[in-house]
Amino acid sequence: MGKIKILFNEVKVELSRASWPKKEELWGSTWIVIAVSMLLAIIIGAMDIFFSYMIGKVLR
């Protein structure tokens, strides 16, 4: 039980040392991640449709 208490105290100290982003910076980063994820989803979806079409043409 004592080791667990020491662990949590050390975690608390380390988290207090961390530098946390400001709210505006966090929102900006969040929107960038969402936009890039959507862009990649569109690109991968288009590639999937294209290759499915091409494989369909070859196998017919």
mmCIF file of the N, C-alpha and C atoms, coordinates in Angstrom:
data_MODEL
# 
_entry.id   MODEL 
# 
loop_
_atom_site.group_PDB 
_atom_site.id 
_atom_site.type_symbol 
_atom_site.label_atom_id 
_atom_site.label_alt_id 
_atom_site.label_comp_id 
_atom_site.label_asym_id 
_atom_site.label_entity_id 
_atom_site.label_seq_id 
_atom_site.pdbx_PDB_ins_code 
_atom_site.Cartn_x 
_atom_site.Cartn_y 
_atom_site.Cartn_z 
_atom_site.occupancy 
_atom_site.B_iso_or_equiv 
_atom_site.pdbx_formal_charge 
_atom_site.auth_seq_id 
_atom_site.auth_comp_id 
_atom_site.auth_asym_id 
_atom_site.auth_atom_id 
_atom_site.pdbx_PDB_model_num 
ATOM 1   N N  . MET A 1 1  ? 0.834   -1.204 0.000   1.00 0.00 ? 1  MET A N  1 
ATOM 2   C CA . MET A 1 1  ? 0.000   0.000  0.000   1.00 0.00 ? 1  MET A CA 1 
ATOM 3   C C  . MET A 1 1  ? 0.867   1.252  0.000   1.00 0.00 ? 1  MET A C  1 
ATOM 4   N N  . GLY A 1 2  ? 2.006   1.199  0.680   1.00 0.00 ? 2  GLY A N  1 
ATOM 5   C CA . GLY A 1 2  ? 2.885   2.357  0.758   1.00 0.00 ? 2  GLY A CA 1 
ATOM 6   C C  . GLY A 1 2  ? 3.486   2.723  -0.585  1.00 0.00 ? 2  GLY A C  1 
ATOM 7   N N  . LYS A 1 3  ? 3.805   1.707  -1.411  1.00 0.00 ? 3  LYS A N  1 
ATOM 8   C CA . LYS A 1 3  ? 4.395   1.961  -2.728  1.00 0.00 ? 3  LYS A CA 1 
ATOM 9   C C  . LYS A 1 3  ? 3.397   2.662  -3.643  1.00 0.00 ? 3  LYS A C  1 
ATOM 10  N N  . ILE A 1 4  ? 2.141   2.303  -3.537  1.00 0.00 ? 4  ILE A N  1 
ATOM 11  C CA . ILE A 1 4  ? 1.105   2.935  -4.357  1.00 0.00 ? 4  ILE A CA 1 
ATOM 12  C C  . ILE A 1 4  ? 0.971   4.411  -3.979  1.00 0.00 ? 4  ILE A C  1 
ATOM 13  N N  . LYS A 1 5  ? 1.022   4.702  -2.695  1.00 0.00 ? 5  LYS A N  1 
ATOM 14  C CA . LYS A 1 5  ? 0.927   6.084  -2.234  1.00 0.00 ? 5  LYS A CA 1 
ATOM 15  C C  . LYS A 1 5  ? 2.113   6.900  -2.739  1.00 0.00 ? 5  LYS A C  1 
ATOM 16  N N  . ILE A 1 6  ? 3.313   6.314  -2.702  1.00 0.00 ? 6  ILE A N  1 
ATOM 17  C CA . ILE A 1 6  ? 4.501   6.993  -3.217  1.00 0.00 ? 6  ILE A CA 1 
ATOM 18  C C  . ILE A 1 6  ? 4.350   7.254  -4.710  1.00 0.00 ? 6  ILE A C  1 
ATOM 19  N N  . LEU A 1 7  ? 3.854   6.256  -5.440  1.00 0.00 ? 7  LEU A N  1 
ATOM 20  C CA . LEU A 1 7  ? 3.649   6.409  -6.877  1.00 0.00 ? 7  LEU A CA 1 
ATOM 21  C C  . LEU A 1 7  ? 2.719   7.576  -7.179  1.00 0.00 ? 7  LEU A C  1 
ATOM 22  N N  . PHE A 1 8  ? 1.581   7.648  -6.500  1.00 0.00 ? 8  PHE A N  1 
ATOM 23  C CA . PHE A 1 8  ? 0.627   8.724  -6.753  1.00 0.00 ? 8  PHE A CA 1 
ATOM 24  C C  . PHE A 1 8  ? 1.202   10.089 -6.383  1.00 0.00 ? 8  PHE A C  1 
ATOM 25  N N  . ASN A 1 9  ? 1.995   10.154 -5.319  1.00 0.00 ? 9  ASN A N  1 
ATOM 26  C CA . ASN A 1 9  ? 2.643   11.415 -4.951  1.00 0.00 ? 9  ASN A CA 1 
ATOM 27  C C  . ASN A 1 9  ? 3.633   11.841 -6.028  1.00 0.00 ? 9  ASN A C  1 
ATOM 28  N N  . GLU A 1 10 ? 4.398   10.900 -6.576  1.00 0.00 ? 10 GLU A N  1 
ATOM 29  C CA . GLU A 1 10 ? 5.348   11.219 -7.639  1.00 0.00 ? 10 GLU A CA 1 
ATOM 30  C C  . GLU A 1 10 ? 4.631   11.663 -8.907  1.00 0.00 ? 10 GLU A C  1 
ATOM 31  N N  . VAL A 1 11 ? 3.523   11.010 -9.218  1.00 0.00 ? 11 VAL A N  1 
ATOM 32  C CA . VAL A 1 11 ? 2.730   11.405 -10.390 1.00 0.00 ? 11 VAL A CA 1 
ATOM 33  C C  . VAL A 1 11 ? 2.210   12.827 -10.208 1.00 0.00 ? 11 VAL A C  1 
ATOM 34  N N  . LYS A 1 12 ? 1.734   13.138 -9.016  1.00 0.00 ? 12 LYS A N  1 
ATOM 35  C CA . LYS A 1 12 ? 1.218   14.481 -8.728  1.00 0.00 ? 12 LYS A CA 1 
ATOM 36  C C  . LYS A 1 12 ? 2.308   15.530 -8.916  1.00 0.00 ? 12 LYS A C  1 
ATOM 37  N N  . VAL A 1 13 ? 3.515   15.248 -8.444  1.00 0.00 ? 13 VAL A N  1 
ATOM 38  C CA . VAL A 1 13 ? 4.636   16.189 -8.596  1.00 0.00 ? 13 VAL A CA 1 
ATOM 39  C C  . VAL A 1 13 ? 4.976   16.378 -10.071 1.00 0.00 ? 13 VAL A C  1 
ATOM 40  N N  . GLU A 1 14 ? 5.044   15.285 -10.831 1.00 0.00 ? 14 GLU A N  1 
ATOM 41  C CA . GLU A 1 14 ? 5.395   15.383 -12.249 1.00 0.00 ? 14 GLU A CA 1 
ATOM 42  C C  . GLU A 1 14 ? 4.330   16.154 -13.032 1.00 0.00 ? 14 GLU A C  1 
ATOM 43  N N  . LEU A 1 15 ? 3.053   15.934 -12.724 1.00 0.00 ? 15 LEU A N  1 
ATOM 44  C CA . LEU A 1 15 ? 1.992   16.662 -13.422 1.00 0.00 ? 15 LEU A CA 1 
ATOM 45  C C  . LEU A 1 15 ? 2.018   18.149 -13.096 1.00 0.00 ? 15 LEU A C  1 
ATOM 46  N N  . SER A 1 16 ? 2.449   18.505 -11.906 1.00 0.00 ? 16 SER A N  1 
ATOM 47  C CA . SER A 1 16 ? 2.541   19.929 -11.561 1.00 0.00 ? 16 SER A CA 1 
ATOM 48  C C  . SER A 1 16 ? 3.684   20.603 -12.309 1.00 0.00 ? 16 SER A C  1 
ATOM 49  N N  . ARG A 1 17 ? 4.690   19.836 -12.729 1.00 0.00 ? 17 ARG A N  1 
ATOM 50  C CA . ARG A 1 17 ? 5.826   20.384 -13.480 1.00 0.00 ? 17 ARG A CA 1 
ATOM 51  C C  . ARG A 1 17 ? 5.515   20.545 -14.974 1.00 0.00 ? 17 ARG A C  1 
ATOM 52  N N  . ALA A 1 18 ? 4.531   19.835 -15.456 1.00 0.00 ? 18 ALA A N  1 
ATOM 53  C CA . ALA A 1 18 ? 4.222   19.859 -16.882 1.00 0.00 ? 18 ALA A CA 1 
ATOM 54  C C  . ALA A 1 18 ? 3.699   21.236 -17.292 1.00 0.00 ? 18 ALA A C  1 
ATOM 55  N N  . SER A 1 19 ? 4.000   21.614 -18.528 1.00 0.00 ? 19 SER A N  1 
ATOM 56  C CA . SER A 1 19 ? 3.445   22.870 -19.036 1.00 0.00 ? 19 SER A CA 1 
ATOM 57  C C  . SER A 1 19 ? 2.197   22.527 -19.849 1.00 0.00 ? 19 SER A C  1 
ATOM 58  N N  . TRP A 1 20 ? 1.087   23.108 -19.460 1.00 0.00 ? 20 TRP A N  1 
ATOM 59  C CA . TRP A 1 20 ? -0.186  22.813 -20.082 1.00 0.00 ? 20 TRP A CA 1 
ATOM 60  C C  . TRP A 1 20 ? -0.526  23.901 -21.085 1.00 0.00 ? 20 TRP A C  1 
ATOM 61  N N  . PRO A 1 21 ? -1.087  23.529 -22.259 1.00 0.00 ? 21 PRO A N  1 
ATOM 62  C CA . PRO A 1 21 ? -1.424  24.537 -23.263 1.00 0.00 ? 21 PRO A CA 1 
ATOM 63  C C  . PRO A 1 21 ? -2.595  25.410 -22.815 1.00 0.00 ? 21 PRO A C  1 
ATOM 64  N N  . LYS A 1 22 ? -2.619  26.628 -23.350 1.00 0.00 ? 22 LYS A N  1 
ATOM 65  C CA . LYS A 1 22 ? -3.745  27.519 -23.079 1.00 0.00 ? 22 LYS A CA 1 
ATOM 66  C C  . LYS A 1 22 ? -4.948  27.034 -23.882 1.00 0.00 ? 22 LYS A C  1 
ATOM 67  N N  . LYS A 1 23 ? -6.137  27.491 -23.481 1.00 0.00 ? 23 LYS A N  1 
ATOM 68  C CA . LYS A 1 23 ? -7.380  27.027 -24.102 1.00 0.00 ? 23 LYS A CA 1 
ATOM 69  C C  . LYS A 1 23 ? -7.389  27.303 -25.610 1.00 0.00 ? 23 LYS A C  1 
ATOM 70  N N  . GLU A 1 24 ? -6.943  28.495 -26.019 1.00 0.00 ? 24 GLU A N  1 
ATOM 71  C CA . GLU A 1 24 ? -6.946  28.857 -27.442 1.00 0.00 ? 24 GLU A CA 1 
ATOM 72  C C  . GLU A 1 24 ? -6.000  27.954 -28.236 1.00 0.00 ? 24 GLU A C  1 
ATOM 73  N N  . GLU A 1 25 ? -4.835  27.664 -27.672 1.00 0.00 ? 25 GLU A N  1 
ATOM 74  C CA . GLU A 1 25 ? -3.872  26.798 -28.338 1.00 0.00 ? 25 GLU A CA 1 
ATOM 75  C C  . GLU A 1 25 ? -4.425  25.379 -28.472 1.00 0.00 ? 25 GLU A C  1 
ATOM 76  N N  . LEU A 1 26 ? -5.098  24.922 -27.448 1.00 0.00 ? 26 LEU A N  1 
ATOM 77  C CA . LEU A 1 26 ? -5.684  23.583 -27.472 1.00 0.00 ? 26 LEU A CA 1 
ATOM 78  C C  . LEU A 1 26 ? -6.771  23.482 -28.540 1.00 0.00 ? 26 LEU A C  1 
ATOM 79  N N  . TRP A 1 27 ? -7.638  24.496 -28.629 1.00 0.00 ? 27 TRP A N  1 
ATOM 80  C CA . TRP A 1 27 ? -8.698  24.490 -29.648 1.00 0.00 ? 27 TRP A CA 1 
ATOM 81  C C  . TRP A 1 27 ? -8.108  24.542 -31.050 1.00 0.00 ? 27 TRP A C  1 
ATOM 82  N N  . GLY A 1 28 ? -7.056  25.362 -31.232 1.00 0.00 ? 28 GLY A N  1 
ATOM 83  C CA . GLY A 1 28 ? -6.414  25.439 -32.538 1.00 0.00 ? 28 GLY A CA 1 
ATOM 84  C C  . GLY A 1 28 ? -5.846  24.096 -32.965 1.00 0.00 ? 28 GLY A C  1 
ATOM 85  N N  . SER A 1 29 ? -5.177  23.434 -32.037 1.00 0.00 ? 29 SER A N  1 
ATOM 86  C CA . SER A 1 29 ? -4.608  22.119 -32.341 1.00 0.00 ? 29 SER A CA 1 
ATOM 87  C C  . SER A 1 29 ? -5.705  21.100 -32.615 1.00 0.00 ? 29 SER A C  1 
ATOM 88  N N  . THR A 1 30 ? -6.793  21.181 -31.883 1.00 0.00 ? 30 THR A N  1 
ATOM 89  C CA . THR A 1 30 ? -7.899  20.247 -32.077 1.00 0.00 ? 30 THR A CA 1 
ATOM 90  C C  . THR A 1 30 ? -8.491  20.391 -33.475 1.00 0.00 ? 30 THR A C  1 
ATOM 91  N N  . TRP A 1 31 ? -8.696  21.634 -33.924 1.00 0.00 ? 31 TRP A N  1 
ATOM 92  C CA . TRP A 1 31 ? -9.268  21.851 -35.261 1.00 0.00 ? 31 TRP A CA 1 
ATOM 93  C C  . TRP A 1 31 ? -8.322  21.383 -36.359 1.00 0.00 ? 31 TRP A C  1 
ATOM 94  N N  . ILE A 1 32 ? -7.020  21.546 -36.150 1.00 0.00 ? 32 ILE A N  1 
ATOM 95  C CA . ILE A 1 32 ? -6.049  21.061 -37.136 1.00 0.00 ? 32 ILE A CA 1 
ATOM 96  C C  . ILE A 1 32 ? -6.125  19.545 -37.243 1.00 0.00 ? 32 ILE A C  1 
ATOM 97  N N  . VAL A 1 33 ? -6.195  18.862 -36.107 1.00 0.00 ? 33 VAL A N  1 
ATOM 98  C CA . VAL A 1 33 ? -6.290  17.397 -36.108 1.00 0.00 ? 33 VAL A CA 1 
ATOM 99  C C  . VAL A 1 33 ? -7.570  16.945 -36.796 1.00 0.00 ? 33 VAL A C  1 
ATOM 100 N N  . ILE A 1 34 ? -8.685  17.607 -36.529 1.00 0.00 ? 34 ILE A N  1 
ATOM 101 C CA . ILE A 1 34 ? -9.957  17.246 -37.165 1.00 0.00 ? 34 ILE A CA 1 
ATOM 102 C C  . ILE A 1 34 ? -9.882  17.458 -38.671 1.00 0.00 ? 34 ILE A C  1 
ATOM 103 N N  . ALA A 1 35 ? -9.334  18.594 -39.099 1.00 0.00 ? 35 ALA A N  1 
ATOM 104 C CA . ALA A 1 35 ? -9.245  18.898 -40.530 1.00 0.00 ? 35 ALA A CA 1 
ATOM 105 C C  . ALA A 1 35 ? -8.341  17.909 -41.257 1.00 0.00 ? 35 ALA A C  1 
ATOM 106 N N  . VAL A 1 36 ? -7.187  17.609 -40.690 1.00 0.00 ? 36 VAL A N  1 
ATOM 107 C CA . VAL A 1 36 ? -6.265  16.667 -41.329 1.00 0.00 ? 36 VAL A CA 1 
ATOM 108 C C  . VAL A 1 36 ? -6.878  15.267 -41.371 1.00 0.00 ? 36 VAL A C  1 
ATOM 109 N N  . SER A 1 37 ? -7.568  14.867 -40.319 1.00 0.00 ? 37 SER A N  1 
ATOM 110 C CA . SER A 1 37 ? -8.220  13.559 -40.295 1.00 0.00 ? 37 SER A CA 1 
ATOM 111 C C  . SER A 1 37 ? -9.280  13.450 -41.382 1.00 0.00 ? 37 SER A C  1 
ATOM 112 N N  . MET A 1 38 ? -10.073 14.511 -41.544 1.00 0.00 ? 38 MET A N  1 
ATOM 113 C CA . MET A 1 38 ? -11.108 14.507 -42.589 1.00 0.00 ? 38 MET A CA 1 
ATOM 114 C C  . MET A 1 38 ? -10.479 14.467 -43.980 1.00 0.00 ? 38 MET A C  1 
ATOM 115 N N  . LEU A 1 39 ? -9.417  15.238 -44.175 1.00 0.00 ? 39 LEU A N  1 
ATOM 116 C CA . LEU A 1 39 ? -8.734  15.251 -45.474 1.00 0.00 ? 39 LEU A CA 1 
ATOM 117 C C  . LEU A 1 39 ? -8.181  13.863 -45.801 1.00 0.00 ? 39 LEU A C  1 
ATOM 118 N N  . LEU A 1 40 ? -7.542  13.231 -44.843 1.00 0.00 ? 40 LEU A N  1 
ATOM 119 C CA . LEU A 1 40 ? -7.013  11.888 -45.074 1.00 0.00 ? 40 LEU A CA 1 
ATOM 120 C C  . LEU A 1 40 ? -8.124  10.885 -45.335 1.00 0.00 ? 40 LEU A C  1 
ATOM 121 N N  . ALA A 1 41 ? -9.247  11.015 -44.635 1.00 0.00 ? 41 ALA A N  1 
ATOM 122 C CA . ALA A 1 41 ? -10.378 10.119 -44.865 1.00 0.00 ? 41 ALA A CA 1 
ATOM 123 C C  . ALA A 1 41 ? -10.903 10.264 -46.289 1.00 0.00 ? 41 ALA A C  1 
ATOM 124 N N  . ILE A 1 42 ? -10.975 11.497 -46.779 1.00 0.00 ? 42 ILE A N  1 
ATOM 125 C CA . ILE A 1 42 ? -11.446 11.730 -48.153 1.00 0.00 ? 42 ILE A CA 1 
ATOM 126 C C  . ILE A 1 42 ? -10.469 11.139 -49.158 1.00 0.00 ? 42 ILE A C  1 
ATOM 127 N N  . ILE A 1 43 ? -9.168  11.355 -48.940 1.00 0.00 ? 43 ILE A N  1 
ATOM 128 C CA . ILE A 1 43 ? -8.154  10.829 -49.863 1.00 0.00 ? 43 ILE A CA 1 
ATOM 129 C C  . ILE A 1 43 ? -8.180  9.304  -49.877 1.00 0.00 ? 43 ILE A C  1 
ATOM 130 N N  . ILE A 1 44 ? -8.211  8.688  -48.699 1.00 0.00 ? 44 ILE A N  1 
ATOM 131 C CA . ILE A 1 44 ? -8.222  7.230  -48.627 1.00 0.00 ? 44 ILE A CA 1 
ATOM 132 C C  . ILE A 1 44 ? -9.520  6.671  -49.222 1.00 0.00 ? 44 ILE A C  1 
ATOM 133 N N  . GLY A 1 45 ? -10.643 7.339  -48.978 1.00 0.00 ? 45 GLY A N  1 
ATOM 134 C CA . GLY A 1 45 ? -11.907 6.906  -49.564 1.00 0.00 ? 45 GLY A CA 1 
ATOM 135 C C  . GLY A 1 45 ? -11.886 6.980  -51.079 1.00 0.00 ? 45 GLY A C  1 
ATOM 136 N N  . ALA A 1 46 ? -11.323 8.062  -51.623 1.00 0.00 ? 46 ALA A N  1 
ATOM 137 C CA . ALA A 1 46 ? -11.228 8.203  -53.079 1.00 0.00 ? 46 ALA A CA 1 
ATOM 138 C C  . ALA A 1 46 ? -10.321 7.127  -53.666 1.00 0.00 ? 46 ALA A C  1 
ATOM 139 N N  . MET A 1 47 ? -9.221  6.843  -53.003 1.00 0.00 ? 47 MET A N  1 
ATOM 140 C CA . MET A 1 47 ? -8.322  5.791  -53.482 1.00 0.00 ? 47 MET A CA 1 
ATOM 141 C C  . MET A 1 47 ? -9.010  4.433  -53.446 1.00 0.00 ? 47 MET A C  1 
ATOM 142 N N  . ASP A 1 48 ? -9.792  4.180  -52.418 1.00 0.00 ? 48 ASP A N  1 
ATOM 143 C CA . ASP A 1 48 ? -10.522 2.917  -52.299 1.00 0.00 ? 48 ASP A CA 1 
ATOM 144 C C  . ASP A 1 48 ? -11.517 2.763  -53.443 1.00 0.00 ? 48 ASP A C  1 
ATOM 145 N N  . ILE A 1 49 ? -12.258 3.821  -53.723 1.00 0.00 ? 49 ILE A N  1 
ATOM 146 C CA . ILE A 1 49 ? -13.229 3.773  -54.819 1.00 0.00 ? 49 ILE A CA 1 
ATOM 147 C C  . ILE A 1 49 ? -12.524 3.551  -56.150 1.00 0.00 ? 49 ILE A C  1 
ATOM 148 N N  . PHE A 1 50 ? -11.420 4.269  -56.368 1.00 0.00 ? 50 PHE A N  1 
ATOM 149 C CA . PHE A 1 50 ? -10.664 4.143  -57.616 1.00 0.00 ? 50 PHE A CA 1 
ATOM 150 C C  . PHE A 1 50 ? -10.133 2.726  -57.798 1.00 0.00 ? 50 PHE A C  1 
ATOM 151 N N  . PHE A 1 51 ? -9.467  2.193  -56.774 1.00 0.00 ? 51 PHE A N  1 
ATOM 152 C CA . PHE A 1 51 ? -8.889  0.860  -56.907 1.00 0.00 ? 51 PHE A CA 1 
ATOM 153 C C  . PHE A 1 51 ? -9.966  -0.221 -56.995 1.00 0.00 ? 51 PHE A C  1 
ATOM 154 N N  . SER A 1 52 ? -11.081 -0.044 -56.328 1.00 0.00 ? 52 SER A N  1 
ATOM 155 C CA . SER A 1 52 ? -12.186 -0.997 -56.459 1.00 0.00 ? 52 SER A CA 1 
ATOM 156 C C  . SER A 1 52 ? -12.714 -0.995 -57.889 1.00 0.00 ? 52 SER A C  1 
ATOM 157 N N  . TYR A 1 53 ? -12.827 0.182  -58.468 1.00 0.00 ? 53 TYR A N  1 
ATOM 158 C CA . TYR A 1 53 ? -13.294 0.308  -59.853 1.00 0.00 ? 53 TYR A CA 1 
ATOM 159 C C  . TYR A 1 53 ? -12.296 -0.372 -60.795 1.00 0.00 ? 53 TYR A C  1 
ATOM 160 N N  . MET A 1 54 ? -11.000 -0.104 -60.596 1.00 0.00 ? 54 MET A N  1 
ATOM 161 C CA . MET A 1 54 ? -9.985  -0.681 -61.486 1.00 0.00 ? 54 MET A CA 1 
ATOM 162 C C  . MET A 1 54 ? -9.931  -2.204 -61.357 1.00 0.00 ? 54 MET A C  1 
ATOM 163 N N  . ILE A 1 55 ? -10.025 -2.726 -60.153 1.00 0.00 ? 55 ILE A N  1 
ATOM 164 C CA . ILE A 1 55 ? -9.996  -4.170 -59.963 1.00 0.00 ? 55 ILE A CA 1 
ATOM 165 C C  . ILE A 1 55 ? -11.245 -4.799 -60.573 1.00 0.00 ? 55 ILE A C  1 
ATOM 166 N N  . GLY A 1 56 ? -12.367 -4.107 -60.454 1.00 0.00 ? 56 GLY A N  1 
ATOM 167 C CA . GLY A 1 56 ? -13.605 -4.594 -61.090 1.00 0.00 ? 56 GLY A CA 1 
ATOM 168 C C  . GLY A 1 56 ? -13.465 -4.682 -62.593 1.00 0.00 ? 56 GLY A C  1 
ATOM 169 N N  . LYS A 1 57 ? -12.799 -3.708 -63.197 1.00 0.00 ? 57 LYS A N  1 
ATOM 170 C CA . LYS A 1 57 ? -12.593 -3.704 -64.646 1.00 0.00 ? 57 LYS A CA 1 
ATOM 171 C C  . LYS A 1 57 ? -11.666 -4.849 -65.066 1.00 0.00 ? 57 LYS A C  1 
ATOM 172 N N  . VAL A 1 58 ? -10.631 -5.107 -64.285 1.00 0.00 ? 58 VAL A N  1 
ATOM 173 C CA . VAL A 1 58 ? -9.666  -6.156 -64.622 1.00 0.00 ? 58 VAL A CA 1 
ATOM 174 C C  . VAL A 1 58 ? -10.294 -7.535 -64.493 1.00 0.00 ? 58 VAL A C  1 
ATOM 175 N N  . LEU A 1 59 ? -11.115 -7.739 -63.486 1.00 0.00 ? 59 LEU A N  1 
ATOM 176 C CA . LEU A 1 59 ? -11.693 -9.057 -63.246 1.00 0.00 ? 59 LEU A CA 1 
ATOM 177 C C  . LEU A 1 59 ? -12.896 -9.369 -64.118 1.00 0.00 ? 59 LEU A C  1 
ATOM 178 N N  . ARG A 1 60 ? -13.417 -8.431 -64.862 1.00 0.00 ? 60 ARG A N  1 
ATOM 179 C CA . ARG A 1 60 ? -14.573 -8.704 -65.719 1.00 0.00 ? 60 ARG A CA 1 
ATOM 180 C C  . ARG A 1 60 ? -14.180 -9.258 -67.032 1.00 0.00 ? 60 ARG A C  1 
# 
